[in-house]
Each structure stands twice: as structure tokens, then as C-alpha cells.
């Protein structure tokens, strides 16, 4: 499967393209995806559930961590005409597709950056970090995302992530509950959970 390598910088699979149509905020949007990126066949159920439960307002600043071809970040940008979104991914093919999809969606409050995890946003803070983590990259990568999130959140900021039982989402929920003041399940569907965490406790 080519998706096993979606978290690599330069996929080696043939860059075949696919077009999908998705409904965001009452409007149909066209997106391009393809081989060598996450969810190459279309929007995956976890990401769809996260987008469905992502509520934004005002001038919030959002980080889409591991943006893939861009559905989370674009959905955030469409919700936040007065806000801003930074989309980050290590996979350069995914970023190229995301850049096309941003243009197609006609959102101008988006910035795309190449790099691994929080590397491209060192020293920056956000009101929301939204992610469907690269579970295939291993547990330590997901734990790093959770562990380093607080230093990239503004006061009152939130972490939003999605996963399913076979990806260990209950384990990650327990990790968050041990280290954050507020953790809630915003949505459940087909084995997936969307978790929202706020109030990270300072390290002991």
C-alpha cells in the first residue's frame, strides 16, 4: 500500500491523481488527491468526523498538523474568514496537492509549510491544533505530537485529534487525561473518536 509511506518526505509511487467532491459549509468543493499521500482515495472517515466537530470563530489561528491534501486546514479557513491557518506536512507531494486545493477553494488566509511535525512552526502559538496523526509512523510520533502541543498553544488554546480503537485512541485519551485539565470526546462514529484537550498542566 502506498499509504504506508504517506509520512515520508518524497513518496516513490507513481503520482496518479484523483478528484473528489466534498460539501463544506453548504458548498461543494473539488479536491485533488492521489497516490503516495494519506487518504489517496478520498476523505477518510476520521478526518470527516474531525471536520464535522471542529467549531471555530472570530480571528482564531489554527495549525493543521500533518495536513495531507488539505481537507482539515481548508475547512478551518472557510470557517474563519477573519482568522488564519497554517498547514504543515513532511510529504512534499501532499503539500503540492494541498496548495492546488487551497487555490481551488479560493481561500487566502492559509499558509503552507514543509517539514516534520512542529518543526516549521517553532516559536509560534495557535488557538487550535487540529490533527489526524500519522499513526502508521508509530506510537512515539503520536506521543510527541501530544507532548509538544502545549508549547504551541496560545492561552486557552485547544488540541483536537481523531483516531480509532485499532490506532490506540483510547490509550492516547488516557495520556491526555493524565496531563491536561479538560479532555472530552466531541464525536464518535464507526469506531472513531474526536478528542478535544485544553488546559495542559505544566510539567512536574
C-alpha angles and dihedrals in degrees: 000000000000091000090070086075100042090114093060121101099236116025114211098205120107108275099239115169133221130186122218131182121218134181113233122171094342096311132098113236127191118225133185122219133160151161120324096032133090115274092012092171096054141288111344120224095246094054090045090054092048092051090048090055099039109109117184136169145172119006099330120159115227133196116205100199112202093007099183109186090345116258097136096045094044092048088052092049091050090053093047111051088159094041135066139237132205115199118199132185136156091214108089093196090055090050091051090053091045090052090054091047092050089054092046091051090049095227116150101180094080132101122191122206133182121226147085121294112307094350095104094049103047111157093013129114133206139195091226134021110196122187146161093200124224094255092175088064089068142260095283091059092052091047089051089055090053095041096050098040096090094062089056098048124095118225107293091015124150139217116217121189139160134207142142134241095263089054092055099253092152090055092050089048089056090049091053093046090055093052107029130061097223126035123162138169106238097182144003129195136151092349094313125120130196110211126197119195127187136168103041111206118234114256115266 
